[in-house]
């Protein structure tokens, strides 16, 4: 299937997105994480687009989406969710399955809480909603959340370095299977004007996501969305107990661990596509 590339205006944000699949097919909305963009789905989209309409936007502050500078735009997770909600409305999407990864999880789950009737299913790939899922690697960020001082903000800048991006992609992944394409592009994006300050703003805003974990969990219990967790078991940031915790609120959640790291699609896109196709065929009408 051919993937197309376009933009959609949402207020003062020009949202870039990639799309493939029949326009009348069930919709999959793919939400990327940090520090990447919709290019993380480049290998997954063709494996799903014969049966689904697959749409993957770049969040404000990421990839090819054009958003205002920090002085004119609040880079927070509430604001990211507002833009994605506006994008969904502008695209005319009334029903869709969510693929949530990393930052895409708290963004997408905000949408799910606001419009539970729109969510046909959730696929979470290292997309966390439980305290158990946070590893010790979060301590510098948590210190910044507790005390947003200039010194603690500066300490978080290490997470934006080339070396840190390499770790995100390579740690826990099978040796020799991670292409340099995605991580090289992410390093390029991190060097753009204001990019690091935007990311530091979002690191501070991440504390609002943790505060919402009980609300996300209440949404799961109240609305029982079908949920598939496909998790890189060697992720140094979001650890396996975060995947297993979904069963506490969604006993029928389907959970699979893959022998890879944080960016599981870099090495296991075929396996993830297979699991998704089986799950969605059983759980989503017309899937």
JOJOKA-V988166 format. One record per residue. N is the residue number from 0. OMEGA is omega in radians with two decimals (* if undefined). D_LAST is the distance of its C-alpha to the last C-alpha in Angstrom with 2 decimals. Layout:
N_OMEGA_D_LAST ; N_OMEGA_D_LAST
This chain:
0_3.13_16.88 ; 1_3.04_19.54 ; 2_3.09_19.63 ; 3_-3.07_21.66 ; 4_-3.06_23.89 ; 5_3.05_25.15 ; 6_3.10_26.63 ; 7_-3.13_26.30 ; 8_3.07_29.34 ; 9_-3.06_29.05 ; 10_-3.14_32.60 ; 11_3.12_34.74 ; 12_3.05_31.94 ; 13_-3.03_30.55 ; 14_3.03_27.09 ; 15_3.08_26.09 ; 16_3.02_22.45 ; 17_-3.01_20.54 ; 18_3.07_17.45 ; 19_3.06_15.45 ; 20_-3.12_12.67 ; 21_-3.09_12.26 ; 22_-3.13_13.52 ; 23_-3.13_11.46 ; 24_3.03_7.99 ; 25_-3.00_6.39 ; 26_2.95_9.34 ; 27_3.10_10.46 ; 28_-3.06_14.18 ; 29_-3.11_16.23 ; 30_-3.04_19.68 ; 31_-3.12_22.39 ; 32_-3.12_25.52 ; 33_-0.02_29.25 ; 34_-2.89_30.93 ; 35_-3.14_28.30 ; 36_-3.05_25.97 ; 37_3.09_22.74 ; 38_3.09_24.25 ; 39_-3.12_23.26 ; 40_-3.00_19.70 ; 41_3.14_21.18 ; 42_-3.11_20.18 ; 43_-3.01_16.69 ; 44_-3.12_15.40 ; 45_-3.12_15.94 ; 46_-3.13_14.03 ; 47_-2.90_10.68 ; 48_3.05_11.47 ; 49_-3.04_10.78 ; 50_-3.04_7.00 ; 51_2.94_7.40 ; 52_-3.00_10.53 ; 53_-3.07_12.42 ; 54_-3.10_15.60 ; 55_3.10_18.38 ; 56_2.94_21.68 ; 57_3.11_25.03 ; 58_3.04_26.59 ; 59_-3.08_30.14 ; 60_-3.08_32.63 ; 61_2.95_30.35 ; 62_-3.04_29.65 ; 63_3.02_30.08 ; 64_-3.12_29.65 ; 65_-3.14_33.07 ; 66_-3.12_34.27 ; 67_3.07_37.83 ; 68_-3.06_40.32 ; 69_-3.12_40.78 ; 70_-3.07_43.66 ; 71_-3.03_41.43 ; 72_-3.14_38.08 ; 73_3.12_37.46 ; 74_3.14_35.35 ; 75_-3.14_33.89 ; 76_3.03_30.50 ; 77_-3.12_30.82 ; 78_3.08_31.37 ; 79_-3.13_28.49 ; 80_3.10_26.15 ; 81_3.13_27.83 ; 82_3.13_27.27 ; 83_3.09_23.56 ; 84_3.07_23.28 ; 85_3.09_25.27 ; 86_3.11_23.08 ; 87_3.12_19.92 ; 88_-3.13_22.00 ; 89_3.11_23.39 ; 90_3.12_20.03 ; 91_-3.09_19.08 ; 92_-3.13_16.02 ; 93_-3.11_15.75 ; 94_-3.10_12.49 ; 95_2.95_11.07 ; 96_-3.13_10.45 ; 97_2.90_13.80 ; 98_-3.06_15.03 ; 99_-3.14_18.68 ; 100_2.99_21.53 ; 101_3.14_25.23 ; 102_3.11_26.31 ; 103_-3.12_22.73 ; 104_3.12_22.50 ; 105_3.07_25.28 ; 106_-3.10_24.31 ; 107_-3.13_20.70 ; 108_2.98_21.79 ; 109_3.10_24.34 ; 110_-3.12_21.70 ; 111_3.13_19.76 ; 112_-3.12_23.10 ; 113_-3.07_23.98 ; 114_-3.10_20.81 ; 115_-3.13_19.00 ; 116_-3.11_17.34 ; 117_-2.96_15.41 ; 118_3.12_13.82 ; 119_-3.13_10.40 ; 120_3.09_11.04 ; 121_2.95_13.67 ; 122_3.12_14.19 ; 123_3.10_17.96 ; 124_-3.06_19.73 ; 125_3.06_23.39 ; 126_-2.88_22.81 ; 127_3.05_25.45 ; 128_-3.06_26.06 ; 129_3.11_28.89 ; 130_-3.12_32.53 ; 131_-3.08_32.25 ; 132_-3.08_30.11 ; 133_-3.14_32.94 ; 134_3.10_35.25 ; 135_-3.13_38.93 ; 136_-3.11_38.14 ; 137_-3.01_37.50 ; 138_3.12_41.16 ; 139_3.11_42.40 ; 140_3.14_39.68 ; 141_3.07_40.42 ; 142_3.09_44.10 ; 143_3.10_43.32 ; 144_-3.10_41.38 ; 145_-3.09_44.39 ; 146_-3.09_46.91 ; 147_3.14_45.71 ; 148_3.06_48.98 ; 149_-3.13_49.50 ; 150_3.13_50.17 ; 151_3.05_46.93 ; 152_-3.12_45.01 ; 153_3.13_46.74 ; 154_3.13_45.93 ; 155_-3.10_42.20 ; 156_3.11_42.76 ; 157_-3.14_42.73 ; 158_-3.08_38.93 ; 159_-3.08_38.74 ; 160_3.06_40.85 ; 161_-3.12_39.94 ; 162_3.13_40.68 ; 163_3.10_38.31 ; 164_3.06_35.45 ; 165_3.13_36.26 ; 166_-3.12_36.11 ; 167_-3.10_32.70 ; 168_-2.91_31.31 ; 169_-3.05_33.44 ; 170_3.12_34.43 ; 171_3.14_32.67 ; 172_3.09_30.84 ; 173_-3.10_31.83 ; 174_3.05_34.91 ; 175_-3.09_34.59 ; 176_3.13_30.80 ; 177_3.09_30.57 ; 178_3.08_30.90 ; 179_-2.99_33.44 ; 180_-3.06_31.40 ; 181_-3.08_29.53 ; 182_3.09_32.46 ; 183_3.11_34.94 ; 184_3.12_33.06 ; 185_3.08_32.81 ; 186_3.11_36.56 ; 187_-3.13_37.20 ; 188_-3.10_35.35 ; 189_-3.13_37.31 ; 190_-3.13_40.54 ; 191_3.13_39.99 ; 192_3.11_42.30 ; 193_-3.04_41.55 ; 194_-3.09_38.54 ; 195_3.12_40.09 ; 196_3.06_41.34 ; 197_-3.14_37.93 ; 198_3.08_36.44 ; 199_3.03_39.32 ; 200_-3.12_38.63 ; 201_3.06_35.03 ; 202_3.09_36.32 ; 203_-3.14_38.53 ; 204_-3.12_35.76 ; 205_3.11_33.64 ; 206_3.11_35.86 ; 207_3.11_34.16 ; 208_3.13_30.86 ; 209_3.10_32.61 ; 210_-3.14_34.21 ; 211_-3.11_30.81 ; 212_3.11_29.50 ; 213_3.11_30.60 ; 214_3.07_28.82 ; 215_-3.10_25.54 ; 216_3.07_26.01 ; 217_3.05_26.87 ; 218_3.13_23.64 ; 219_-3.09_21.73 ; 220_-3.07_23.91 ; 221_-2.97_23.75 ; 222_3.01_20.06 ; 223_3.09_18.47 ; 224_3.00_15.36 ; 225_-3.05_13.23 ; 226_3.03_14.80 ; 227_3.04_14.80 ; 228_3.03_18.16 ; 229_-2.84_18.81 ; 230_2.93_22.49 ; 231_-2.99_25.26 ; 232_-3.10_27.78 ; 233_3.11_30.73 ; 234_3.14_29.98 ; 235_-3.04_33.46 ; 236_3.11_32.29 ; 237_-2.95_29.36 ; 238_-3.03_30.22 ; 239_3.11_28.30 ; 240_3.08_29.52 ; 241_3.06_27.44 ; 242_-3.10_24.24 ; 243_-3.09_25.68 ; 244_3.14_26.71 ; 245_-3.11_23.23 ; 246_3.11_23.58 ; 247_-3.13_26.60 ; 248_3.13_24.65 ; 249_-3.05_21.24 ; 250_-3.13_22.36 ; 251_3.09_18.90 ; 252_3.13_18.10 ; 253_-2.98_17.21 ; 254_-3.13_19.79 ; 255_3.08_20.47 ; 256_-3.14_23.56 ; 257_-3.08_24.10 ; 258_-3.13_27.63 ; 259_-3.04_27.80 ; 260_-3.02_28.77 ; 261_-3.12_27.62 ; 262_-3.03_25.88 ; 263_-3.13_23.67 ; 264_-3.12_21.68 ; 265_-3.07_25.03 ; 266_-2.99_25.33 ; 267_-3.11_22.04 ; 268_-3.14_19.29 ; 269_3.12_18.26 ; 270_3.14_18.16 ; 271_3.10_16.24 ; 272_3.13_13.55 ; 273_3.12_13.43 ; 274_3.13_13.31 ; 275_-3.10_10.56 ; 276_3.11_8.25 ; 277_-3.12_9.39 ; 278_-3.07_9.24 ; 279_3.10_5.88 ; 280_-3.12_4.61 ; 281_-2.95_7.42 ; 282_-3.06_7.65 ; 283_3.14_5.20 ; 284_3.13_5.34 ; 285_3.13_3.80 ; 286_*_0.00
